[in-house]
Amino acid sequence: MPASQSRARARDRNNILNRAEFLSLNQPPKGAPEPRGSARKASGPSAQPPPPGDGARERRQSQQLPEEDCMQLNPSFKGIAFNSLLAIDICMSKRLGVCAGRAASWASARSMVKLIGITGHGIPWIGGTILCLVKSSTLAGQEVLMNLLLALLLDIMTVAGVQKLIKRRGPFESSPSLLDYLTMDVYAFPAGHASRAAMVSKFFLSHLVLAVPLRVLLVLWALCVGLSRVMIGRHHITDVLSGFAIGYFQFRLVELVWMSSNTCQMLISAW
């Protein structure tokens, strides 16, 4: 008997639930009635263990739910920063969309703003470049125009590929025009007009001798084209800024693969 009592006391000391700080875990909550015969059923020989399938399923759920809750309730710092910047971008883009619809505050100026945007479209620029290339009679002019045509085609393919990959919609429900479908400028990110305006303006500033007022007007034109796309509700602000960056990198790429005068003459004669 003394040996059994000493073993029971040792077992009670080793049980951490018998400590003072854990005693509240063993006590039932106030106001909750204790089910009758629960202790008898638990200790009786007729108590049956739960099926193994249910236990495994409960363990899997207990292992998965905390992780999902942590992902939803405790997002990472990068996720919080990205979602915050995205919300600011959408809010500012909607505020600047003053010509987005007929009920907008600047709805009367929508036609003029769309006309500014058309000056940065790909179809007029490609058609005008081909026309000037046909009319040009100097080797230097043909060289510049041929490389400009290469840059315009590269811009259309790059913007169309990125837009098809991202598939981001604009801040307002506006359907693309027929010219946009021709150049595959259907989605919002990146802004094709902005990338084209940035690339063309940088191209002219580098390869044409222009006076200072014309250089300033060329930069202002590129900025107005990007702003017009936000004002009509076609693109977000980040779409336009990304378009400017893509246009600059396209210009740098064309500079790296610049076609010489002999190559341009060979391509023109092949036509």
Salt bridges, closest charged atoms under 4 A:
ASP54 OD1 - ARG57 NH2 2.53
ASP89 OD2 - ARG168 NH2 3.00
ASP155 OD2 - ARG196 NE 2.98
ASP180 OD1 - HIS121 NE2 3.26
ASP180 OD2 - ARG234 NE 3.98
ASP185 OD2 - HIS193 ND1 3.39
ASP239 OD1 - ARG168 NH1 2.88
ASP239 OD2 - HIS236 ND1 2.99
GLU255 OE2 - HIS207 NE2 2.53
